[in-house]
Amino acid sequence: MTTGSGPAMDAQLELLDRQIVDVDGRMVGKVDDVELAQRPDGRLVVTALLTGPGALGPRLGGALGAIVRSSWSRLSGSPSDRPGRIDIALVAEVGTAVRLGVSRREVDVDGFESWVRDHVVSALPGADGGAE
């Protein structure tokens, strides 16, 4: 398996469950799954990194996976079949972490995080930075 036009790799060993950081070293998420495409020669290539509960749910499988996926979908407002997706072209380096060549603001993978910030955290006393 390769990443785009890159060298062959074991995606399960070298990508899954790795932290994703942006060009500035800020946390973006974790690689929960990968998107693959098959070339005409039969080789598989990684086309995207999938992240978030929408990608993790199917990996967990069974009732737990279905609960994770449907809960995330309901709370984030995202369709359950569309996890966070980061095109492989945005990956600058794969090491102990997957480093992107762009800012985390340029990848739209934090739907659940945004929902929690807007609906839960903002309702907490002092969350707006003002006095309680």
Short mmCIF file of the C-alpha atoms (twelve columns), coordinates in Angstrom:
data_MODEL
# 
_entry.id   MODEL 
# 
loop_
_atom_site.group_PDB 
_atom_site.id 
_atom_site.type_symbol 
_atom_site.label_atom_id 
_atom_site.label_alt_id 
_atom_site.label_comp_id 
_atom_site.label_asym_id 
_atom_site.label_seq_id 
_atom_site.Cartn_x 
_atom_site.Cartn_y 
_atom_site.Cartn_z 
_atom_site.pdbx_PDB_model_num 
ATOM 1   C CA . MET A 1   0.000   0.000  0.000   1 
ATOM 2   C CA . THR A 2   1.208   3.525  -0.743  1 
ATOM 3   C CA . THR A 3   0.193   7.064  0.155   1 
ATOM 4   C CA . GLY A 4   -0.579  8.789  -3.129  1 
ATOM 5   C CA . SER A 5   2.636   8.556  -5.123  1 
ATOM 6   C CA . GLY A 6   4.741   7.862  -2.023  1 
ATOM 7   C CA . PRO A 7   6.579   4.737  -0.914  1 
ATOM 8   C CA . ALA A 8   4.919   1.472  0.075   1 
ATOM 9   C CA . MET A 9   3.811   1.287  3.695   1 
ATOM 10  C CA . ASP A 10  1.806   -0.749 6.171   1 
ATOM 11  C CA . ALA A 11  -1.092  1.653  6.797   1 
ATOM 12  C CA . GLN A 12  -2.318  -0.246 9.846   1 
ATOM 13  C CA . LEU A 13  1.094   -0.058 11.496  1 
ATOM 14  C CA . GLU A 14  2.217   3.374  10.287  1 
ATOM 15  C CA . LEU A 15  -1.027  5.392  10.223  1 
ATOM 16  C CA . LEU A 16  -3.854  4.025  12.369  1 
ATOM 17  C CA . ASP A 17  -4.167  5.543  15.847  1 
ATOM 18  C CA . ARG A 18  -1.402  8.111  15.184  1 
ATOM 19  C CA . GLN A 19  -1.919  11.682 16.343  1 
ATOM 20  C CA . ILE A 20  -2.440  14.241 13.585  1 
ATOM 21  C CA . VAL A 21  -0.748  17.614 14.097  1 
ATOM 22  C CA . ASP A 22  -0.878  20.662 11.878  1 
ATOM 23  C CA . VAL A 23  1.984   22.649 10.391  1 
ATOM 24  C CA . ASP A 24  2.247   24.635 13.656  1 
ATOM 25  C CA . GLY A 25  2.365   21.522 15.851  1 
ATOM 26  C CA . ARG A 26  -1.240  21.910 17.105  1 
ATOM 27  C CA . MET A 27  -3.391  18.838 17.615  1 
ATOM 28  C CA . VAL A 28  -5.893  18.112 14.842  1 
ATOM 29  C CA . GLY A 29  -7.112  14.653 15.842  1 
ATOM 30  C CA . LYS A 30  -6.208  10.989 15.558  1 
ATOM 31  C CA . VAL A 31  -6.158  8.694  12.537  1 
ATOM 32  C CA . ASP A 32  -9.148  6.436  13.199  1 
ATOM 33  C CA . ASP A 33  -9.321  4.902  9.722   1 
ATOM 34  C CA . VAL A 34  -8.019  5.401  6.199   1 
ATOM 35  C CA . GLU A 35  -9.703  5.755  2.827   1 
ATOM 36  C CA . LEU A 36  -8.285  3.513  0.124   1 
ATOM 37  C CA . ALA A 37  -8.486  3.393  -3.660  1 
ATOM 38  C CA . GLN A 38  -7.330  0.618  -5.946  1 
ATOM 39  C CA . ARG A 39  -5.029  1.437  -8.860  1 
ATOM 40  C CA . PRO A 40  -5.398  -0.295 -12.213 1 
ATOM 41  C CA . ASP A 41  -2.379  -2.463 -11.341 1 
ATOM 42  C CA . GLY A 42  -4.261  -3.736 -8.265  1 
ATOM 43  C CA . ARG A 43  -2.203  -1.864 -5.666  1 
ATOM 44  C CA . LEU A 44  -4.047  -0.047 -2.898  1 
ATOM 45  C CA . VAL A 45  -3.263  3.595  -2.189  1 
ATOM 46  C CA . VAL A 46  -4.259  5.712  0.798   1 
ATOM 47  C CA . THR A 47  -6.306  8.656  -0.454  1 
ATOM 48  C CA . ALA A 48  -7.368  10.183 2.875   1 
ATOM 49  C CA . LEU A 49  -7.103  9.963  6.638   1 
ATOM 50  C CA . LEU A 50  -10.431 9.537  8.438   1 
ATOM 51  C CA . THR A 51  -10.851 10.863 11.940  1 
ATOM 52  C CA . GLY A 52  -13.397 11.175 14.707  1 
ATOM 53  C CA . PRO A 53  -16.181 8.971  16.065  1 
ATOM 54  C CA . GLY A 54  -17.691 8.642  12.586  1 
ATOM 55  C CA . ALA A 55  -14.556 6.782  11.500  1 
ATOM 56  C CA . LEU A 56  -13.915 4.960  14.775  1 
ATOM 57  C CA . GLY A 57  -17.450 3.532  15.112  1 
ATOM 58  C CA . PRO A 58  -17.179 1.140  12.149  1 
ATOM 59  C CA . ARG A 59  -13.757 -0.034 13.386  1 
ATOM 60  C CA . LEU A 60  -15.251 -0.887 16.776  1 
ATOM 61  C CA . GLY A 61  -18.110 -2.778 15.182  1 
ATOM 62  C CA . GLY A 62  -21.196 -4.222 16.816  1 
ATOM 63  C CA . ALA A 63  -23.567 -2.334 19.079  1 
ATOM 64  C CA . LEU A 64  -20.819 -0.174 20.589  1 
ATOM 65  C CA . GLY A 65  -19.665 0.993  17.158  1 
ATOM 66  C CA . ALA A 66  -23.232 1.772  16.109  1 
ATOM 67  C CA . ILE A 67  -23.854 3.768  19.303  1 
ATOM 68  C CA . VAL A 68  -20.611 5.747  18.909  1 
ATOM 69  C CA . ARG A 69  -21.343 6.525  15.275  1 
ATOM 70  C CA . SER A 70  -25.023 7.468  15.726  1 
ATOM 71  C CA . SER A 71  -24.345 9.551  18.861  1 
ATOM 72  C CA . TRP A 72  -21.591 11.454 17.080  1 
ATOM 73  C CA . SER A 73  -23.811 12.019 14.061  1 
ATOM 74  C CA . ARG A 74  -26.674 13.335 16.162  1 
ATOM 75  C CA . LEU A 75  -24.508 15.631 18.271  1 
ATOM 76  C CA . SER A 76  -22.289 16.952 15.472  1 
ATOM 77  C CA . GLY A 77  -25.005 17.346 12.866  1 
ATOM 78  C CA . SER A 78  -22.875 15.400 10.393  1 
ATOM 79  C CA . PRO A 79  -24.201 12.433 8.428   1 
ATOM 80  C CA . SER A 80  -23.128 9.176  10.101  1 
ATOM 81  C CA . ASP A 81  -21.489 7.981  6.895   1 
ATOM 82  C CA . ARG A 82  -19.210 11.047 6.591   1 
ATOM 83  C CA . PRO A 83  -16.385 11.024 9.136   1 
ATOM 84  C CA . GLY A 84  -13.774 13.779 9.267   1 
ATOM 85  C CA . ARG A 85  -11.667 13.448 6.113   1 
ATOM 86  C CA . ILE A 86  -8.175  14.799 5.482   1 
ATOM 87  C CA . ASP A 87  -6.905  14.390 1.922   1 
ATOM 88  C CA . ILE A 88  -3.575  12.580 1.814   1 
ATOM 89  C CA . ALA A 89  -2.140  15.440 -0.283  1 
ATOM 90  C CA . LEU A 90  -2.212  17.583 2.897   1 
ATOM 91  C CA . VAL A 91  0.113   15.190 4.759   1 
ATOM 92  C CA . ALA A 92  3.677   16.487 4.913   1 
ATOM 93  C CA . GLU A 93  5.285   13.752 7.014   1 
ATOM 94  C CA . VAL A 94  4.479   10.418 8.628   1 
ATOM 95  C CA . GLY A 95  6.478   9.652  11.746  1 
ATOM 96  C CA . THR A 96  5.496   9.094  15.360  1 
ATOM 97  C CA . ALA A 97  2.736   11.565 14.492  1 
ATOM 98  C CA . VAL A 98  1.182   12.468 11.156  1 
ATOM 99  C CA . ARG A 99  2.173   16.048 10.376  1 
ATOM 100 C CA . LEU A 100 0.082   18.122 7.996   1 
ATOM 101 C CA . GLY A 101 1.480   20.797 5.718   1 
ATOM 102 C CA . VAL A 102 -1.435  23.118 6.525   1 
ATOM 103 C CA . SER A 103 -3.101  24.722 9.548   1 
ATOM 104 C CA . ARG A 104 -5.834  22.800 11.342  1 
ATOM 105 C CA . ARG A 105 -8.236  25.578 10.331  1 
ATOM 106 C CA . GLU A 106 -7.873  24.415 6.718   1 
ATOM 107 C CA . VAL A 107 -9.196  20.923 7.482   1 
ATOM 108 C CA . ASP A 108 -12.811 20.693 8.589   1 
ATOM 109 C CA . VAL A 109 -12.773 17.729 10.939  1 
ATOM 110 C CA . ASP A 110 -13.930 19.138 14.264  1 
ATOM 111 C CA . GLY A 111 -17.737 19.100 13.954  1 
ATOM 112 C CA . PHE A 112 -18.250 17.349 17.289  1 
ATOM 113 C CA . GLU A 113 -15.699 19.565 19.025  1 
ATOM 114 C CA . SER A 114 -17.473 22.672 17.677  1 
ATOM 115 C CA . TRP A 115 -20.845 21.357 18.845  1 
ATOM 116 C CA . VAL A 116 -19.531 20.686 22.363  1 
ATOM 117 C CA . ARG A 117 -17.922 24.144 22.515  1 
ATOM 118 C CA . ASP A 118 -21.098 25.892 21.308  1 
ATOM 119 C CA . HIS A 119 -23.691 23.893 23.281  1 
ATOM 120 C CA . VAL A 120 -21.921 22.619 26.410  1 
ATOM 121 C CA . VAL A 121 -18.798 24.607 27.246  1 
ATOM 122 C CA . SER A 122 -20.295 28.007 26.417  1 
ATOM 123 C CA . ALA A 123 -23.135 27.328 28.879  1 
ATOM 124 C CA . LEU A 124 -20.722 26.833 31.805  1 
ATOM 125 C CA . PRO A 125 -20.291 29.734 34.252  1 
ATOM 126 C CA . GLY A 126 -17.132 31.641 33.388  1 
ATOM 127 C CA . ALA A 127 -16.729 29.990 29.989  1 
ATOM 128 C CA . ASP A 128 -16.942 33.364 28.258  1 
ATOM 129 C CA . GLY A 129 -13.900 34.614 30.153  1 
ATOM 130 C CA . GLY A 130 -16.009 37.006 32.253  1 
ATOM 131 C CA . ALA A 131 -16.865 36.924 35.933  1 
ATOM 132 C CA . GLU A 132 -19.057 34.129 37.295  1 
# 
